[in-house]
Amino acid sequence: MNSPLNRRRFMELSSAAAVGTALAPLGLLNARIASAQPNCSYASMTVPGFGPLAFNQLPLNTSQLGTLAQVPLIALPPGFVYTAISLRGSLDSEGKTVPGGHDGMACFQGRSGTYVLVRNHELNPTSSSPGCLTSNSKQYDPFVGNAAGLGGGGTMTLVVDRNGQVLQDYISLGGTIRNCAGGPTPWSSWISCEENTNVPTSASSNQVAKKHGYNFEVPALLGQAVDPIPLVAMGRMNHEAVSADPNSGYIYQTEDRGDSAFYRFVPKVRKPSKFGDLQQGGDLYAMVIKPGQRSACTGAPLPLSSPQGTEVVDTRGLRGGSTGSMLPFIGQPLAVEWVRLEEVDPAGDTLRAEAQTKGAAMWFRGEGAWYHQGRHYFVCSNAGDAGEGQVWCLDPRNETVTLVVESTSENLLDGPDNITVARDGTLYLCEDGSAGTPGNANYSQRVVGVDATGGLFDFCKNIIPGNTSEFAGACFSPDGRYMYVNMQGAGITLCIWRSDSRPIYLRPGFAS
């Protein structure tokens, strides 16, 4: 629905949209300040985006799709086409079975005009289907109890041409568990994150021989499976995603827990520039939102909780377990500081507990993260008063964090997970929410865009009959012409582009 804006607010949003990509995504999503301070109110809104979705378009290629060859997989706006690549169960260039559980992903510039995708696989070693088994036997954990030898999570690297077709693909990281998201580095590598903290035990059901809960770095252009070295100094926890800052060299991290912290890793190598620099270690910090700040709209104080006996700011919202709402703070930069953590490799899953005893803020299910134009965007999947998700923006230069998205309805935005940002500043969010549950009359997961004014629009929708697959790993080619995105449950990577080959820019006139 739409709501009128007063002149003052309209001018503020218009000015923000005009200054360029750095400020463009800072508009309010579906909870917007609709009147002047201090009598603020909020209204949901949608915008046309690229236009209404078409629901009868087949993929351009059919050779690998089997029974899905004549079934439309996704709905897209007019003027967009897609192809399906790298399907679960097919054979890769080394004769290995392509694993399922397609998740976080990034795209890098390859050699000779190609693109390189590094893709996570969110799999456990207990899976009954093939996991990430490397050809050069460089597996982090052999998973001794896995009699079937099927492997677990990890990453796959794909070299693709400008028509979206796979030229080479191979397992590039093996022996890890539930590699959910991660993030690209400025030096063309992918940091893959384990969303798991298993440790070896004597229990017969436990298949692990090493501690888990780490990040691993995978060079995009290596050409073979990487030697899997855990980046222990980045913390042992239920990792989700990272965003690397090319200016400072700092790496920001999310944690997928209901009471998670938000972390900053400061590498020992100042401004790392190559693979291996992160292995030299560094210091880990957690974000503190300075207490005592009040809403500029309503004067409401920040909500607080005492999870470890220390009172901390609780950003989670009423449905997320907090005692208060963050909605009065939407669009308002909040001052932050950082506390250093000592026990970065704890025996248990306790890193966030140390953070909170030192005053670190609480977040509800930290998920995807992405760097763009000096800012770091990160998602809290089921946070907010409606439990439908939030998106936050960290500005490290000013040491502030701003709530820029809080969904008020699953029909507008349903449990955002992975996030990416186009070159024109448009945010794209992959849904993973309850609307994807069979029995829900409206079920269907989407890729949802956020325009320069904070308007919400559908960009892509899952329309496979009877399939409730979430989207994951959305990312753009370096020239902005192609979006690659995964359908996790279906085990498919898609390549989407404009039929006229123009870059996927929502903002008219954007060309750089």
Secondary structure, DSSP 8 states (H G I E B T S, - for coil): ------HHHHHHHHHHHHS-TTTGGGS--SSEE-S-TTS--EE--B--TT---BS----S--TT-GGGTTS--EEB-TTEEEEEES-TTSB-TTS-B--S-EEEEEEEE-STT-EEEEEEE---TT-SS-----TT--BS---TT-TT----EEEEEEEE-TTS-EEEEEEEEEEES-EEEEEE-TTSEEEEEEB------S-TT---SS----EEEEETT-SS-----B-GGG--SBEEEEEE-TTT--EEEEE-STTB--EEEEESSSS--STTGGGG-EEEEEEEE-TT-B-TTT--B--EE-TTSS-EEB-S-GGGT-SS-SGGGTT--EEEEEEE-S-SS-SSS-HHHHHHHTT--BBSSEEEEEEETTEEEEEETT-STTSS-EEEEEETTTTEEEEEEE-S-TTT---EEEEEE-TTS-EEEEE-SGGGSTT-TT---EEEEE-TTS-EEEEEEE--TT----EEEEEE-TTSSEEEEEETTTTEEEEEEETT------STT---
